[in-house]
């Protein structure tokens, strides 16, 4: 992975960190340390030991995560503060990396927004970026109560606890970042239908930040990383990463009439759905 480099100065060799390894430092603005700790934790990797057997199971069989831990990841996080912290820190780390790419690649889609709700927004890292970049927008994070209870106070961001399958706060724009890949198709459609009911018919939109498997197919590194996440979602939650056609089918089934796919400088893409 080229984590260190050798520098020769007047005949003596010295060692220093590369740009890749600097991303693992705490003091980096876009540090991926917590993300790496999350995906390499035994909580995440234990299910991989069940991969070969799981491929032979029926579709309704428990995921390897449930088989190994006895409950879903989200139930475990609600009961064990350390697991909750591991997940929240990892997702915050991802947001700090992805949101600047979002802003540079398609931030203009927020120009006409008055209120945005980040559904499943964790401890608010994504909305912290939006609140700073677009101070006129009312920003809200909506996540499970035990998640928002552990979140810090963020200027310009309101934290609200609840269940997204039961209630979603009204707004003209909803954000779903790295949420739907953890859900099966039926769950996605149910949630997306609820989102469509919440936003205004004439100017509302749902912004989805997720991987699109057939974007940048000529980039082997990105393709392999996305396929790895696809397996990880299958093992941990029964979800999956999706192709452009699969995303379009879900959104059209949920009633959205206009769908845009916007590639950004990241492993994820931006999908914008309009009623």
Secondary structure by P-SEA (a helix, b strand, c coil): cccbbbbbcccbbbbbbcaaaaaacccccccaaaaaaaaacccccccccaaaaaaaccccccccccccccccaaaaaaccaaaaaaaaaaaaaaaaacaaaaaaccccccccccccccccccccaaaaaaaaaccccbbbbbccaaaaaaccccccbbbbbcccccccccccbbbbccccccccaaaaaaaaaaaaacccccbbbbbbbccccccccccaaaaaaaaaaaaaaaacccbbbbcaaaaaaaaaaacccbbbbbbccccbbbbbbcc
